[in-house]
Amino acid sequence: MSRATSGFAASSESGSRVTTSGRTAATASGREEANPLKEGLRLQRVPKPATLVLFGGSGDLTRRKLMPALYNLALQRLLPASFAVVGAARSAQSDDEFRTELHDAVAEFSRTKPINEEVWEAFARNIRFVATPDDAGYDALRAALDRVDADVGTNGNRLFYLATPPPAYVPIIRAIGEHSLRGPGWSRVVVEKPFGRDLRSAMDLTNIVHEVFREDEVFRIDHYLGKETVQNILVLRFANGIFEPIWNRQYVDHVQITVAESLGVEERADYYEHAGAMRDIVQNHVLQLMALVGMEPPVAFDDRAVRDEKVKVLRALRPITEREVGARTVRAQYGRGYIEGKAVPAYREERGVARDSQTESFVALRCFIDNWRWEGIPFYIRTGKRLPKRSTEIAIRFRVAPHRIFDKTASEGLDANELVLRIQPDEGISLTFGAKVPVQGLRIRTVNMDFVYGASFMVDAPDAYETLIIDALRGDATLFTRRDEVEQQWQFVDPIIAAWSRGVPAVASYAAGSWGPTEADTLIERDGRSWRRP
Amino acid sequence: MAPTVSGDVDEKVWGAAVPSIAALERELARLRRAAGAHAKEVTDAAEGSHAIARAAVLNLVVYADRDVHAMRAARTALRLSLRHPSRVIVVYGDRSREGADVEVRLHCHVPRADETTHVYYEQVLARVRGDADDRIASVVIPLLVPDLPVFLWWTGTPPQDTRRFDDLIALADRLIVDSSDFARPDRMVPVIASLATRQRGQRFGVTDLNWTRLTPWRELLAAFFDVEAWRPCLDEIVGVRAGFSVDMDGRDIHPSQALLLVGWLASRLRWQTKGHLAPSEAGGLLFRLLRRDGGPIDVRIRPRFENGIEPGDTSGVRVQARHAGSLYEFVLKRAPDPRHITASVIVDGDTRSLRVVPLPSPGVEELLREELAIVGNDHVFEEALHALVALA
């Protein structure tokens, strides 16, 4: 391979050196189209040549998720013709040791088994390792990256992946800048969640990242929501003519968002004790769902337009002030109970949890989006661990028919129409409406019209990390969180956490395996409504 | 699944015979209810059971005049049903009894690929005997599920100027053929080209499963030229060699895939034709094309015997370019075994890049699955075909 040097050295010269401002992205996509063989609808959208620089190369995330994902992408012919992986970590090891370690990790964790040795061997040829314990290590990394560009033909395109624990983010990002690790092509950085633990820390981290990367080069991971789900919601809302006209305060009575897990904290007590359901689920996952269901139609189906609209919803969220926090929020911890017939311990009895812990495992909120579309329409949110079953859904409850021509006995079994977007499990959509019960006089009952994605289009959803890596390599940021999005999320959540820390409202409790504390029922029943049973 | 005897169909595969279309719809409704009741029993234990879903995203009409093709269609459709739930209407034209009394018999069945899924699809067999060409459409039209696209899978060679083909194609949004099934595969280009020409002014799209088989080859060839150092080679190509597999005694010559691959390169890179296809040794073809700048490109299509590859399947491609005083060769070959492709770039004899990817050998249902996902026309295919027509 070493003889190849001359061939590619020419390329990085002739390849565009435009690295200033937004030009790189534009030129990059322009170049993709310049390959006339890539036209047509069948060919998979393979990213352009690039190097993946993996910080935390010997960490758990690399072994369990990233390498198996890369290997499966190689199997599916989704990686570019020229592609290299350069691992970086503090402790030293040789390229071969690194390859062996990754090989064993892939063999253990790949979703396809057994491992295809022919494919692995060709793929592993372009895996390198560099130890970066100090400045000299980062200089060696730069030299290695330049050599890879020349040897493999990766055109100076680099994707930096921070697969390290959060405390390492700042020193690595600074080192990328100080040691000029950015290449002559495009450079992007992927930052794993959690991105900060409040508004202040999220802004600080972004500011440091911006010393080296532009915002459009920053890819913050938040993959609770699969790409399919996001697209399914957008398609339902904006590819159909019949839903959007009624998707507003004129016709909608209220919206319920449920994110229920039956699991407890399991092995994550260490992290969860400091996060709680608010930081773990509400700040990112629930607010994302709320943005998708509440947003205005974007001007285009691209990452920028979609994220613009999502941010607008987050900005319109009515803040929950300290005065209202007692009336609009509920926090709770699970006590002992039963899940699927098995006795489970209370939250404070879990390993790694303080006996007097105040961390919430359940949150219910009453939210409002203050804009023309949603003024006055409550969005009820609840999420928790150790609820009876795993279920994520958005239910849109419509107003009842304005005038009842059927007498009360006939319409006893009739509810308002409800459109439910089911996300987990069995992603699908169902609509309830009233229908006449056949024969026996006039009686009306609510029936359910059900659509399950898996039943109409049986396709295996790709692994989340495979999608994320491909999207980051292609520069598609739809699935990643933008600066203003993260900051708006924290801005909404921070004051609630602050008020809670002063003890208001008190932490309620619920039995494991129930649908949450009575306080949560009161929250919604005060408005004359009730929770759905998901 | 024994072949049928003396024109009687296997009712295990095709379901019971019904006397009329109205009776057929009643029978399907009954079968749906029965399947629904069964599903309810299975899921009643689970809370919130869902009724069995009648899911349909397309109509698939299959025309077969051989029993093996009809049976293959039933098997394929069953496996496809999970991803492309549909109503499948198999028209089995039993032409061996030509001249006998005209007879149309209907059978229907609601097979399920897998007892655990709540999806089923509907399969209808219309067996037509005797000289019934002009009646086929009258059976198919009322059976189509309204407002869903109609795919016509014509097994065997599409005939010219026949009522049965013309009537069915008039209903179709998309025509699927497999030139590997043609009686004279070497005559593939004129046959499909005539379809493509007829198709102008009509609304259906045409596709050949031999084109579908090329998708991974095209992907890998295209990927070479994402590397900037190699992109300029596209304008400096001097030769293309494509190999296709033949059986040991070299009898069955199926050059469709190799030809389509060359046609694709020629149409994408806007090469011009000079002269016509000329046969060369042992069923190969040798001809010359011109680059946009007028430079000559020598094309050689060669049959090769290789173990473990279906006759007609691509065995390898080599694209040669003269760039900056060097000979660049972009090579795809089935190595280290027929289930893998090794993609390499060789500059003046030195291997510069090498990768290995698996090459699954797709069965008819995988190929069809790719086709059924496309509702409109595949312009890239049509352009590749037109480039070949200019040569023929």
Boltz contact constraints between the chains, C-beta under 6 A:
constraints:
  - contact:
      token1: [A, 3]
      token2: [B, 350]
      max_distance: 6.0
  - contact:
      token1: [A, 4]
      token2: [B, 352]
      max_distance: 6.0
  - contact:
      token1: [A, 7]
      token2: [B, 229]
      max_distance: 6.0
  - contact:
      token1: [A, 7]
      token2: [B, 352]
      max_distance: 6.0
  - contact:
      token1: [A, 8]
      token2: [B, 229]
      max_distance: 6.0
  - contact:
      token1: [A, 11]
      token2: [B, 228]
      max_distance: 6.0
  - contact:
      token1: [A, 11]
      token2: [B, 229]
      max_distance: 6.0
  - contact:
      token1: [A, 15]
      token2: [B, 228]
      max_distance: 6.0
  - contact:
      token1: [A, 35]
      token2: [B, 225]
      max_distance: 6.0
  - contact:
      token1: [A, 35]
      token2: [B, 226]
      max_distance: 6.0
  - contact:
      token1: [A, 36]
      token2: [B, 268]
      max_distance: 6.0
  - contact:
      token1: [A, 37]
      token2: [B, 222]
      max_distance: 6.0
  - contact:
      token1: [A, 37]
      token2: [B, 268]
      max_distance: 6.0
  - contact:
      token1: [A, 38]
      token2: [B, 222]
      max_distance: 6.0
  - contact:
      token1: [A, 40]
      token2: [B, 380]
      max_distance: 6.0
  - contact:
      token1: [A, 42]
      token2: [B, 215]
      max_distance: 6.0
  - contact:
      token1: [A, 43]
      token2: [B, 219]
      max_distance: 6.0
  - contact:
      token1: [A, 46]
      token2: [B, 223]
      max_distance: 6.0
  - contact:
      token1: [A, 48]
      token2: [B, 226]
      max_distance: 6.0
  - contact:
      token1: [A, 49]
      token2: [B, 226]
      max_distance: 6.0
  - contact:
      token1: [A, 49]
      token2: [B, 227]
      max_distance: 6.0
  - contact:
      token1: [A, 75]
      token2: [B, 358]
      max_distance: 6.0
  - contact:
      token1: [A, 77]
      token2: [B, 219]
      max_distance: 6.0
  - contact:
      token1: [A, 77]
      token2: [B, 357]
      max_distance: 6.0
  - contact:
      token1: [A, 80]
      token2: [B, 226]
      max_distance: 6.0
  - contact:
      token1: [A, 81]
      token2: [B, 223]
      max_distance: 6.0
  - contact:
      token1: [A, 81]
      token2: [B, 224]
      max_distance: 6.0
  - contact:
      token1: [A, 81]
      token2: [B, 226]
      max_distance: 6.0
  - contact:
      token1: [A, 81]
      token2: [B, 227]
      max_distance: 6.0
  - contact:
      token1: [A, 82]
      token2: [B, 227]
      max_distance: 6.0
  - contact:
      token1: [A, 116]
      token2: [B, 358]
      max_distance: 6.0
  - contact:
      token1: [A, 118]
      token2: [B, 336]
      max_distance: 6.0
  - contact:
      token1: [A, 118]
      token2: [B, 340]
      max_distance: 6.0
  - contact:
      token1: [A, 118]
      token2: [B, 356]
      max_distance: 6.0
  - contact:
      token1: [A, 119]
      token2: [B, 356]
      max_distance: 6.0
  - contact:
      token1: [A, 119]
      token2: [B, 358]
      max_distance: 6.0
  - contact:
      token1: [A, 122]
      token2: [B, 355]
      max_distance: 6.0
  - contact:
      token1: [A, 122]
      token2: [B, 356]
      max_distance: 6.0
  - contact:
      token1: [A, 153]
      token2: [B, 227]
      max_distance: 6.0
  - contact:
      token1: [A, 153]
      token2: [B, 229]
      max_distance: 6.0
  - contact:
      token1: [A, 155]
      token2: [B, 228]
      max_distance: 6.0
  - contact:
      token1: [A, 450]
      token2: [B, 50]
      max_distance: 6.0
  - contact:
      token1: [A, 455]
      token2: [B, 53]
      max_distance: 6.0
  - contact:
      token1: [A, 455]
      token2: [B, 55]
      max_distance: 6.0
  - contact:
      token1: [A, 455]
      token2: [B, 119]
      max_distance: 6.0
  - contact:
      token1: [A, 456]
      token2: [B, 55]
      max_distance: 6.0
  - contact:
      token1: [A, 458]
      token2: [B, 82]
      max_distance: 6.0
  - contact:
      token1: [A, 458]
      token2: [B, 83]
      max_distance: 6.0
